[in-house]
Amino acid sequence: MENSLLSNGEQIIQTYRSSVGTELIPFMNNVSSISIYAIQLFDASGKPLLEDKSEPVVPDAERIRHVLAGTVVRDIENDGRYPMVGLPFPVDGKPYALFVMLKSNELWMQSNKEVSTELLTVFLVGSFLILAATRFIVKPLLRLRDAAGSLAQGNFDVKIRTNRKDEIGQLNASFNEMAQELAKLDRMRREFVANVSHEIQSPLTSISGFAKAMKQKRMSEESRMYYLTIIEEESERLSRISQNLLRLSSLQHDPYSVHSTAFRLDEQLRKVVIALEPQWSGKEIAVELDLKPVTVHADEDQLSQVWMNLLGNGIKFTPVRGRICIRSYTEGRSAVVCIMDNGIGIPEDQRTDIFKPFHKTDKARDRAVSGSGLGLSIVKQIVDMHEGEIRADEESGGGSVFTVKLPIRKGL
Ligand code: ADP
């Protein structure tokens, strides 16, 4: 704008200089009447020389002085009025100052008004959109925050209802899933604590009961020995429970604690059978072995515990003069071990539950065989850590069969 004003002023000066013999003031009055800019000429005393227009050009005295002294004044701010420039215009040795100013016009005012209306519309529409976005995005996030707060306080029943399928909807669905899992974990934790307390309570009750009974002075040697044996057995049971709990917890807390070596699985099974010989021969149980040579890459101690627990259960839940059969073979890239017995069997609906801590079938409870219900949980944990599988089925003769499938690691 400033440049345009300047070049306009220069053009006026140039036109005047090129038209020889023209009177300055009439010429400038003519130019002023046809120019799209407002112009004014000041003489050396600072007096305006052109006819006053509706748009008077009134620069302050100092600016006029500067221009008369030969300086171009660019006064784009012009104290809040329209932009103005001043050009020195010496004629016949006399200094004049030519000022060119932007005229206000209707169009300019009109476009200004339109721009303001547009800006106001943009502002209103923008505010409305921001409000809508707030409702659409911020509200669900606030709901999520409240739900997370209530979850943190232990209320696992929180559920966020939503029909949305977008990212917020997916976030809500993941939150609901997490709350469900936490609720499940919390339930399991409570059950676990209740089971531990129950398992510990019953031996403690018998120990304290029999200890009180032994305080009686008159008691036969036979009764005393009987009571002491019970106290001893119950103490051993307590110790077994705590050992198993510790073992289970250490396996669960360090699922990578598998120290693998290569060893012959069939030989390990044979050793376990020999180690448990007093128990199965005491019940006159016939143990049949069908062991194909198979080398696995696994944690030897942990797997030995697996067979001890499975064979121990087989012996425990098989009647006197029963039969236990152990088979091992390879199937593809896996080693398979089956331990079958013709004992009391496991009801179909409990064949997965028996791997949970403290789960015992009713049949097993009735028989009052000692056990805490932790053995199979330890077995399952170890098999899982070896990326293997374990399942319980019914043996054709009515007993149970436990099948363990372990991967034979690459290169072996
Ligand atoms: P427990 O110390 O009671 O034996 P386990 O975890 O080893 O604990 O076994 C859990 C339950 O699974 C047992 O109480 C029993 O009801 C059932 N069970 C395990 N093995 C057998 C089996 N060979 N025959 C019948 N029931 C079994």
Boltz pocket constraint, residues with backbone or C-beta under 6 A from the ligand:
constraints:
  - pocket:
      binder: B
      contacts: [[A, 309], [A, 310], [A, 313], [A, 314], [A, 317], [A, 341], [A, 343], [A, 344], [A, 345], [A, 346], [A, 354], [A, 356], [A, 359], [A, 360], [A, 361], [A, 362], [A, 363], [A, 364], [A, 365], [A, 369], [A, 370], [A, 371], [A, 372], [A, 373], [A, 374], [A, 375], [A, 376], [A, 377], [A, 400]]
      max_distance: 6.0
